[in-house]
Amino acid sequence: MSRNVCDTLLEVLAEAGVTHIFGIPGDAINSLTESVRKQDRIQFVQVRHEEAGAFAASAQAKLTGRLTACVGTAGPGAIHLLNGLYDAKVDHAPVIAITGQVETSKIGNNSHQEINLHALFEDVSIYNQTVMNAAQMPRLAALACQNALDARTPAHLSLPVDIARAKTPNPDDRDAVVTRRSRIAPCDEDAERAAQILDKASAVAILAGIGAADAVDELTDLAEKLGAPIVKTLRAKDLLPDEHPLVAGGLGLLGTKSGVEAIERCDALLMVGTDFPYSDFLPESASVVQIDRNPVNLGRRVQVEAGVTASARLGLSALAQRVEAKGDRDFLESIQKAAREGFERRDKAERDLESNPIRPQAVARAVGELAADDAIFCCDTGAVTVWAARNLRIRERQRFTLSANLASMAYALPAAIGAQVAYPDRQVVALAGDGGFAMLMGDFLTAVKHELPITVVVFANDKFGLIQMEQEVQGYPEFVTHLHNCDFGAFARLCGGHGVRVSDPKDLRPALREALDSNKPAIVHVDVNPDERTMPPTIAMSQALGYGIAKIREVLGQGDQPGGIESLRSAFR
């Protein structure tokens, strides 16, 4: 039976591991959706906004490691994909984007919905081609898939309408796509140099990123041998349980005091599987060893004394074979004590079910405790990221993902859709702020349509809370951060899902439990305290000064605050 370009494309995608295509149908991709209809290896997941489709594909790729796909029609449909694709690019997720295009005879003629798709996708994609002849398929499809998988980043194929429906001359003339990644072993000289640096140090700390996800046993074995506390990047929150005895906490503005202390006090830092972008939080005087499979990342954020090009598992194993076990555990034990004290400090707010309005820390703690042992958490960007980073206590088999390097709002809901489609038998929870959720809330209808039992917990403080804090630490009064919200629980019910709004703290846990057990798409709208501050783990003098200036300006009635002493009181509640 003859096959057209779209039939052949789908065959290549399926062989490369794609199971779903997220998108919206449109006239320029009608041939593609018809080809999807005729086969059963790839499911089309209709979303309500192409940005949501790209986010869903990105999250699915991050969680599974597999190639995923999204689609947009010509013009605006293609444009809408970009934010989700940039999330995939900067978080190293293999996604293939397919876009429709006007007929080849009309390209360059300012046709209806014609835009320069090649230029549009050039920066976001590792491989970016327009199929101009049916004979180019399936070779271009295989190359796009291979490039996306090898570079862990988006690839893009554009299909003009006439080419999409043309018959493929040689549909079986293609190379197989290699879906497994080879591990890279370190050279002996690099491993020896790194081991010597770690052996000379008296206080070693480890900063571990998502690149160490397949090397957890090797990571903990080496940490035990070196007496080294492990600091996790936020992207790697689910690498180890938050209360694991070797875990010091997190780093950065969303980190913990014990995590920051581990990095500040160490005299040698081992970075593995991370390109941590916040150089201000990396040590100035400690010796740094870095393991990364991409040599471009070595020394990019901080000067390193030993750079090791290797996969995390093989790099850590090589070091473990060479370093001497450290008998002095004082540094590790002091950081463990600081981590325990941090949990105790946070425990007071997390266990507070008396304060009204509800404390967001208590919401994050309750969700974590009530969720299934293998739950998947998808977190949005904003103040909710702070509460998830510090107060959601991840357990051993639970997963966590977010828009890490791009830090885009609106991620949580579509990410949960992508996660639930990939893992239909696991519980999926979206943690969203009211600002981020409202951006793509229409895609809750996608969850209802496809009967995806995700639970969305909306931390509703009626403002862009993290932006408010960023304004104030720079000395600016709070301005244009307040939000006008609806009842998101009522919205869920109108969509056909389960929905509830919680304002009384005694209702929090019962409402969460009911939503998690409902087996329906659910929204729990929680009215949280808008005056709860997202303070960094350590406060610089410039931040304190800026915050004080902002509060004085707010008392004087500048910004959105009404002014007066009540504005000052709210700052220190």
C-alpha positions as CSV (number, residue, x, y, z in Angstrom):
1,M,0.0,0.0,0.0
2,S,1.4,3.4,-1.0
3,R,2.2,5.8,1.8
4,N,2.3,9.6,1.8
5,V,4.8,11.9,3.5
6,C,2.8,12.1,6.8
7,D,2.2,8.3,6.9
8,T,6.0,7.8,6.6
9,L,6.8,10.5,9.1
10,L,4.6,8.8,11.7
11,E,6.3,5.4,11.1
12,V,9.7,7.0,11.8
13,L,8.4,8.8,14.9
14,A,6.9,5.6,16.3
15,E,10.1,3.7,15.7
16,A,12.0,6.5,17.5
17,G,9.8,6.1,20.6
18,V,7.1,8.7,20.2
19,T,3.8,7.6,21.6
20,H,1.8,10.8,21.6
21,I,1.5,14.0,19.6
22,F,0.2,17.0,21.4
23,G,-1.5,19.8,19.4
24,I,-4.5,21.3,17.8
25,P,-5.8,20.3,14.3
26,G,-5.7,22.9,11.5
27,D,-6.0,23.1,7.8
28,A,-2.3,23.0,7.1
29,I,-1.9,19.8,9.0
30,N,-5.0,18.0,7.9
31,S,-2.9,15.4,6.1
32,L,-1.0,14.7,9.3
33,T,-4.1,14.3,11.5
34,E,-5.6,12.0,8.9
35,S,-2.5,9.9,9.0
36,V,-2.7,9.7,12.8
37,R,-6.3,8.6,12.5
38,K,-5.4,5.7,10.2
39,Q,-2.8,4.1,12.5
40,D,-2.7,3.0,16.2
41,R,0.9,3.4,17.3
42,I,0.8,7.2,18.1
43,Q,-2.1,8.9,19.8
44,F,-3.1,12.5,19.0
45,V,-3.7,14.4,22.3
46,Q,-5.9,17.4,21.4
47,V,-5.1,20.4,23.6
48,R,-6.7,23.9,23.8
49,H,-3.5,25.9,23.2
50,E,-0.4,24.9,21.3
51,E,1.8,26.3,24.1
52,A,0.2,23.7,26.4
53,G,0.9,21.0,23.9
54,A,4.6,21.9,23.7
55,F,4.8,22.1,27.5
56,A,3.2,18.7,27.8
57,A,5.7,17.2,25.3
58,S,8.6,18.8,27.1
59,A,7.5,17.5,30.5
60,Q,6.9,14.1,29.1
61,A,10.4,14.0,27.6
62,K,12.0,15.2,30.9
63,L,10.2,12.5,32.9
64,T,10.6,9.6,30.5
65,G,13.8,10.4,28.6
66,R,12.0,9.4,25.4
67,L,11.5,11.5,22.2
68,T,8.2,13.3,22.3
69,A,6.2,15.3,19.7
70,C,4.0,18.4,19.3
71,V,2.4,19.9,16.3
72,G,1.0,23.3,15.2
73,T,-0.6,24.4,12.0
74,A,0.8,27.1,9.8
75,G,1.3,30.7,11.1
76,P,-0.2,31.2,14.6
77,G,-0.3,27.5,15.5
78,A,3.4,27.2,14.9
79,I,4.2,30.4,16.8
80,H,2.4,29.2,19.9
81,L,4.7,26.2,20.2
82,L,7.8,28.3,20.9
83,N,7.6,28.8,24.6
84,G,7.2,25.1,25.4
85,L,10.0,24.3,22.9
86,Y,12.4,26.8,24.6
87,D,11.6,25.1,27.9
88,A,12.6,21.8,26.3
89,K,15.8,23.4,24.8
90,V,17.2,24.8,28.0
91,D,16.2,21.8,30.1
92,H,17.6,19.3,27.6
93,A,14.5,17.5,26.6
94,P,14.2,15.7,23.2
95,V,11.1,17.0,21.4
96,I,10.3,17.0,17.7
97,A,8.0,19.9,16.6
98,I,6.0,19.5,13.4
99,T,4.5,22.5,11.7
100,G,2.3,22.9,8.8
101,Q,3.2,25.4,6.0
102,V,1.5,26.9,3.0
103,E,1.9,25.1,-0.4
104,T,5.4,25.3,-1.9
105,S,4.1,27.3,-4.8
106,K,2.9,30.0,-2.4
107,I,6.0,30.2,-0.2
108,G,7.5,33.7,-0.4
109,N,4.3,35.2,-1.7
110,N,3.0,36.7,1.5
111,S,0.2,34.1,1.5
112,H,-2.5,33.7,4.2
113,Q,-0.9,32.4,7.4
114,E,2.6,32.3,5.8
115,I,5.5,33.1,8.1
116,N,9.2,32.3,7.7
117,L,9.1,29.1,9.8
118,H,12.7,28.3,9.2
119,A,13.8,31.6,10.7
120,L,11.3,31.3,13.5
121,F,12.6,27.9,14.7
122,E,16.3,28.4,13.9
123,D,17.4,29.3,17.4
124,V,15.2,26.8,19.3
125,S,16.0,23.7,17.3
126,I,19.1,21.6,16.8
127,Y,17.7,20.4,13.4
128,N,15.4,22.7,11.4
129,Q,14.2,21.7,7.9
130,T,11.3,22.2,5.6
131,V,10.4,19.1,3.5
132,M,10.4,20.5,0.0
133,N,10.3,17.2,-1.9
134,A,8.5,13.9,-1.0
135,A,11.7,12.0,-1.8
136,Q,13.3,13.7,1.2
137,M,11.1,11.6,3.4
138,P,11.8,9.5,5.5
139,R,15.4,10.5,5.6
140,L,14.7,14.0,7.0
141,A,12.4,12.5,9.7
142,A,15.1,10.1,10.8
143,L,17.7,12.9,11.0
144,A,15.4,15.1,13.0
145,C,14.7,12.4,15.5
146,Q,18.3,11.4,15.8
147,N,19.5,15.0,16.3
148,A,16.8,15.6,19.0
149,L,17.8,12.4,20.9
150,D,21.5,13.0,20.6
151,A,21.5,16.6,21.7
152,R,18.5,16.3,24.1
153,T,16.9,19.3,22.5
154,P,14.1,20.2,20.1
155,A,14.2,19.4,16.4
156,H,11.7,20.9,13.8
157,L,10.2,19.8,10.6
158,S,7.9,21.9,8.5
159,L,5.5,20.3,6.0
160,P,4.0,22.3,3.2
161,V,0.5,21.3,2.5
162,D,1.2,19.8,-1.0
163,I,4.3,17.9,0.2
164,A,2.5,16.5,3.2
165,R,-0.1,14.7,1.1
166,A,2.3,13.6,-1.7
167,K,3.3,9.9,-2.0
168,T,6.7,8.9,-0.6
169,P,8.7,7.3,-3.4
170,N,10.8,5.1,-1.1
171,P,9.1,5.0,2.3
172,D,11.4,2.2,3.6
173,D,14.6,3.8,2.5
174,R,15.8,5.0,5.9
175,D,18.3,4.4,8.7
176,A,17.1,3.2,12.0
177,V,17.0,5.9,14.8
178,V,19.3,5.0,17.7
179,T,17.3,5.7,20.9
180,R,19.8,4.6,23.5
181,R,22.6,7.0,24.7
182,S,26.1,5.7,25.0
183,R,27.9,6.3,28.3
184,I,31.1,8.2,28.3
185,A,34.1,6.9,30.4
186,P,36.5,9.5,31.8
187,C,40.2,9.4,30.7
188,D,42.5,8.1,33.4
189,E,44.5,11.4,33.7
190,D,41.3,13.4,34.5
191,A,40.0,11.0,37.0
192,E,43.4,10.8,38.8
193,R,43.6,14.6,39.0
194,A,40.1,14.8,40.4
195,A,40.7,12.1,42.9
196,Q,43.9,13.9,44.2
197,I,42.0,17.1,44.7
198,L,39.2,15.4,46.7
199,D,41.8,13.4,48.7
200,K,43.6,16.6,49.8
201,A,40.3,18.3,50.9
202,S,39.1,18.1,54.5
203,A,35.5,19.2,53.7
204,V,34.0,17.9,50.4
205,A,30.5,18.9,49.3
206,I,28.7,17.5,46.2
207,L,26.4,19.5,44.0
208,A,24.2,17.0,42.0
209,G,22.0,17.8,39.1
210,I,19.5,16.0,37.0
211,G,22.4,14.6,34.9
212,A,23.1,12.2,37.8
213,A,19.6,10.7,37.6
214,D,20.9,7.3,36.4
215,A,23.8,7.3,38.9
216,V,22.1,7.6,42.3
217,D,23.8,4.5,43.8
218,E,27.2,5.7,42.5
219,L,26.5,9.2,43.9
220,T,25.6,8.0,47.4
221,D,28.5,5.5,47.5
222,L,31.0,8.2,46.7
223,A,29.4,10.6,49.1
224,E,29.6,8.1,51.9
225,K,33.3,7.4,51.1
226,L,34.1,11.1,51.1
227,G,31.8,12.1,54.0
228,A,30.3,14.6,51.6
229,P,26.8,16.2,52.0
230,I,24.9,16.2,48.8
231,V,23.2,19.5,47.7
232,K,20.5,19.0,45.0
233,T,19.7,21.4,42.3
234,L,15.9,22.1,42.1
235,R,15.6,20.2,38.8
236,A,17.2,17.2,40.7
237,K,14.8,17.4,43.7
238,D,13.6,13.9,43.1
239,L,17.2,12.5,42.8
240,L,17.1,11.5,46.4
241,P,14.5,11.9,49.1
242,D,14.6,15.3,50.8
243,E,15.1,13.7,54.2
244,H,17.9,11.3,53.0
245,P,20.7,11.5,55.6
246,L,23.2,12.6,52.9
247,V,21.1,15.3,51.5
248,A,22.0,18.8,52.7
249,G,19.2,20.6,50.9
250,G,18.9,23.0,48.0
251,L,21.0,25.8,46.6
252,G,20.2,29.3,45.3
253,L,17.4,31.7,46.1
254,L,15.0,28.8,46.4
255,G,17.4,26.7,48.4
256,T,17.8,26.0,52.1
257,K,20.3,27.4,54.7
258,S,21.9,24.0,55.2
259,G,22.4,23.6,51.4
260,V,24.0,27.1,51.1
261,E,26.1,26.4,54.2
262,A,27.5,23.2,52.7
263,I,28.7,25.0,49.7
264,E,30.1,28.0,51.6
265,R,32.0,25.9,54.1
266,C,33.5,23.2,51.8
267,D,37.1,23.4,50.7
268,A,36.4,21.1,47.7
269,L,33.2,21.0,45.6
270,L,32.3,18.1,43.3
271,M,29.7,19.1,40.7
272,V,28.1,16.3,38.8
273,G,25.5,16.3,36.2
274,T,24.7,20.0,36.6
275,D,25.3,23.3,34.8
276,F,24.0,25.3,37.7
277,P,23.6,28.8,36.4
278,Y,23.7,30.9,39.6
279,S,27.4,31.5,39.9
280,D,27.0,33.7,43.0
281,F,26.1,30.7,45.0
282,L,29.2,28.7,44.0
283,P,32.3,28.9,46.2
284,E,35.0,31.5,45.6
285,S,37.9,29.8,47.2
286,A,37.2,26.0,47.2
287,S,38.7,23.6,44.7
288,V,36.1,22.5,42.2
289,V,35.9,19.2,40.4
290,Q,33.2,18.9,37.7
291,I,31.9,15.8,35.9
292,D,29.8,16.4,32.8
293,R,29.3,14.5,29.6
294,N,29.4,17.7,27.7
295,P,32.9,19.3,27.9
296,V,31.4,22.7,27.0
297,N,29.9,22.8,30.5
298,L,33.2,22.3,32.3
299,G,34.2,25.5,34.1
300,R,31.4,27.5,32.5
301,R,29.9,28.7,35.8
302,V,33.0,28.6,38.1
303,Q,36.7,28.0,37.7
304,V,37.5,24.3,38.0
305,E,40.7,22.6,38.9
306,A,39.7,19.3,37.4
307,G,37.2,18.9,34.6
308,V,36.1,15.3,33.9
309,T,34.3,14.6,30.6
310,A,32.2,11.6,31.4
311,S,28.7,10.3,32.1
312,A,27.7,10.6,35.7
313,R,27.7,6.9,36.4
314,L,31.1,6.2,34.9
315,G,32.7,9.4,36.2
316,L,31.5,8.8,39.8
317,S,32.6,5.1,39.7
318,A,36.0,6.1,38.4
319,L,36.4,8.6,41.3
320,A,35.2,6.0,43.9
321,Q,37.8,3.6,42.8
322,R,40.6,6.2,43.3
323,V,39.7,8.3,46.4
324,E,40.6,7.4,49.9
325,A,37.8,6.9,52.4
326,K,37.7,9.9,54.8
327,G,37.6,8.9,58.5
328,D,36.7,12.5,59.7
329,R,32.9,12.9,59.4
330,D,32.8,16.3,61.3
331,F,31.8,18.3,58.2
332,L,29.1,15.9,57.1
333,E,27.7,15.7,60.6
334,S,27.6,19.4,61.1
335,I,25.7,19.8,57.8
336,Q,23.3,17.0,58.8
337,K,22.7,18.8,62.0
338,A,22.0,22.1,60.1
339,A,19.6,20.2,57.8
340,R,17.7,18.7,60.7
341,E,17.4,22.1,62.3
342,G,16.1,23.5,59.0
343,F,13.4,20.8,58.9
344,E,12.5,21.7,62.4
345,R,12.2,25.4,61.6
346,R,10.1,24.7,58.6
347,D,8.0,22.2,60.4
348,K,6.3,24.9,62.5
349,A,4.8,26.6,59.4
350,E,4.2,23.3,57.6
351,R,2.2,21.9,60.6
352,D,0.3,25.1,61.2
353,L,-3.4,24.3,60.4
354,E,-4.7,27.0,62.7
355,S,-3.6,30.2,61.0
356,N,-6.1,31.8,58.7
357,P,-5.4,32.7,55.9
358,I,-3.8,29.3,55.3
359,R,0.0,29.2,55.2
360,P,1.3,28.0,51.8
361,Q,4.0,25.9,53.5
362,A,1.2,23.9,55.1
363,V,-0.4,23.3,51.7
364,A,2.9,22.0,50.2
365,R,3.6,19.7,53.2
366,A,0.0,18.3,53.2
367,V,0.1,17.6,49.4
368,G,3.4,15.8,49.8
369,E,2.2,13.6,52.7
370,L,-1.2,12.8,51.2
371,A,0.1,12.0,47.7
372,A,0.8,8.4,46.6
373,D,4.3,7.0,47.2
374,D,5.0,7.1,43.4
375,A,3.2,10.4,42.7
376,I,4.5,12.8,40.0
377,F,4.6,16.5,40.9
378,C,4.6,19.1,38.2
379,C,5.4,22.5,39.6
380,D,4.8,26.0,38.2
381,T,7.0,29.1,38.4
382,G,6.4,31.7,41.0
383,A,6.0,31.8,44.8
384,V,4.7,28.2,44.5
385,T,8.2,27.1,43.4
386,V,9.6,28.3,46.7
387,W,7.0,26.4,48.7
388,A,7.6,23.2,46.6
389,A,11.4,23.6,46.8
390,R,11.5,23.8,50.6
391,N,8.2,22.4,52.0
392,L,7.3,19.6,49.6
393,R,9.2,16.6,51.1
394,I,9.9,14.3,48.2
395,R,9.9,10.6,49.0
396,E,12.0,7.9,47.3
397,R,9.8,6.8,44.4
398,Q,8.1,10.2,43.8
399,R,9.0,12.3,40.8
400,F,9.3,16.1,40.4
401,T,9.6,18.3,37.4
402,L,9.3,22.0,36.6
403,S,10.4,24.6,34.0
404,A,13.9,24.9,35.5
405,N,16.2,27.1,33.4
406,L,13.5,28.9,31.4
407,A,11.3,29.3,34.5
408,S,8.2,29.9,32.5
409,M,4.8,30.4,34.2
410,A,1.9,28.2,33.1
411,Y,3.9,25.0,33.1
412,A,2.3,22.9,35.8
413,L,-1.1,22.1,34.2
414,P,0.1,21.1,30.7
415,A,3.1,19.3,32.3
416,A,0.7,17.3,34.4
417,I,-1.3,16.4,31.2
418,G,1.9,15.1,29.6
419,A,2.9,13.2,32.7
420,Q,-0.5,11.5,33.1
421,V,-0.6,10.5,29.5
422,A,2.9,8.9,29.8
423,Y,2.1,7.3,33.2
424,P,-1.6,6.5,33.2
425,D,-1.3,4.3,36.3
426,R,0.5,6.9,38.5
427,Q,-1.0,9.8,40.5
428,V,-0.1,13.2,39.0
429,V,-0.3,16.4,40.9
430,A,0.1,19.9,39.5
431,L,1.3,22.6,41.9
432,A,0.3,26.0,40.5
433,G,0.1,29.6,41.6
434,D,-3.0,31.5,40.6
435,G,-1.1,33.6,38.1
436,G,0.5,30.7,36.3
437,F,-2.6,28.6,36.4
438,A,-4.8,31.2,34.8
439,M,-2.5,31.6,31.8
440,L,-3.4,28.2,30.4
441,M,-6.4,27.2,32.6
442,G,-8.4,26.4,29.5
443,D,-6.4,23.2,29.2
444,F,-8.1,21.8,32.3
445,L,-10.8,21.0,29.6
446,T,-8.1,18.8,28.0
447,A,-7.8,16.8,31.1
448,V,-11.6,16.4,31.3
449,K,-11.9,15.5,27.6
450,H,-9.2,12.8,27.8
451,E,-10.3,11.6,31.3
452,L,-6.9,12.3,32.9
453,P,-7.3,12.2,36.7
454,I,-4.7,14.9,37.5
455,T,-5.1,17.0,40.6
456,V,-4.3,20.7,40.4
457,V,-3.6,22.4,43.6
458,V,-3.8,26.2,43.1
459,F,-2.0,28.3,45.7
460,A,-4.2,31.4,45.4
461,N,-2.7,34.5,47.0
462,D,-4.4,36.9,44.6
463,K,-1.1,38.3,43.4
464,F,2.2,37.6,41.6
465,G,3.8,36.9,44.9
466,L,7.4,36.2,43.8
467,I,7.4,39.3,41.6
468,Q,6.3,41.4,44.5
469,M,9.2,40.2,46.5
470,E,11.6,40.8,43.6
471,Q,10.3,44.4,43.3
472,E,10.6,45.0,47.0
473,V,14.2,43.7,47.5
474,Q,15.2,46.1,44.7
475,G,13.6,49.0,46.7
476,Y,10.5,49.3,44.5
477,P,7.0,49.5,46.1
478,E,4.7,46.6,45.1
479,F,3.0,47.6,41.9
480,V,0.6,45.8,39.3
481,T,1.1,42.5,41.0
482,H,-2.5,42.0,42.3
483,L,-4.8,39.6,40.5
484,H,-8.5,39.3,40.1
485,N,-9.4,35.6,40.4
486,C,-12.4,33.4,39.9
487,D,-13.3,30.4,42.1
488,F,-11.1,27.8,40.4
489,G,-12.9,25.0,42.2
490,A,-16.2,26.2,40.6
491,F,-14.4,26.4,37.3
492,A,-13.4,22.8,37.6
493,R,-17.0,21.7,38.2
494,L,-18.2,23.7,35.2
495,C,-15.6,21.9,33.1
496,G,-16.9,18.5,34.3
497,G,-14.2,17.8,36.8
498,H,-14.0,17.7,40.6
499,G,-13.5,21.1,42.2
500,V,-13.4,22.7,45.7
501,R,-12.3,25.9,47.2
502,V,-10.6,25.9,50.6
503,S,-10.4,28.9,52.9
504,D,-10.6,27.3,56.3
505,P,-7.4,25.4,57.3
506,K,-9.3,22.6,59.0
507,D,-10.8,21.8,55.6
508,L,-7.4,21.6,53.8
509,R,-6.4,17.9,54.3
510,P,-9.9,16.5,53.7
511,A,-10.3,18.5,50.5
512,L,-6.9,17.4,49.2
513,R,-7.6,13.8,50.1
514,E,-11.0,13.9,48.4
515,A,-9.5,15.3,45.2
516,L,-6.6,12.9,45.1
517,D,-9.1,10.0,45.6
518,S,-11.7,11.3,43.1
519,N,-10.2,9.6,40.0
520,K,-11.3,12.6,38.1
521,P,-9.5,15.7,36.9
522,A,-9.6,17.9,40.0
523,I,-8.8,21.4,41.1
524,V,-8.3,22.4,44.8
525,H,-8.3,26.2,45.1
526,V,-6.6,27.1,48.3
527,D,-6.7,30.6,49.6
528,V,-3.3,31.1,51.0
529,N,-1.8,34.0,53.0
530,P,-0.8,36.7,50.6
531,D,1.6,38.2,53.2
532,E,3.8,35.1,53.5
533,R,7.2,36.1,52.3
534,T,9.4,34.1,49.9
535,M,12.6,35.0,51.6
536,P,15.9,33.6,50.3
537,P,17.9,31.2,52.6
538,T,20.4,34.0,53.3
539,I,19.7,37.7,53.1
540,A,22.2,40.1,51.7
541,M,22.6,43.5,53.1
542,S,21.5,45.1,49.8
543,Q,18.4,43.0,49.8
544,A,17.5,44.0,53.3
545,L,18.1,47.6,52.5
546,G,16.0,47.5,49.4
547,Y,13.2,45.7,51.2
548,G,13.2,48.4,53.9
549,I,13.1,51.2,51.4
550,A,10.2,49.5,49.5
551,K,8.2,49.2,52.7
552,I,8.7,52.9,53.6
553,R,7.5,53.8,50.1
554,E,4.5,51.6,50.5
555,V,3.7,53.2,53.9
556,L,3.7,56.5,52.0
557,G,1.1,55.2,49.7
558,Q,3.3,54.5,46.7
559,G,2.7,51.5,44.5
560,D,-0.5,49.4,45.0
561,Q,-0.6,49.7,48.8
562,P,-3.1,52.1,50.3
563,G,-0.4,53.4,52.6
564,G,-0.5,53.9,56.4
565,I,0.8,51.8,59.2
566,E,-1.2,48.7,58.1
567,S,1.1,48.4,55.1
568,L,4.1,48.2,57.4
569,R,2.4,45.7,59.7
570,S,1.7,43.3,56.8
571,A,5.4,43.2,55.9
572,F,6.4,41.7,59.2
573,R,3.5,39.3,60.0
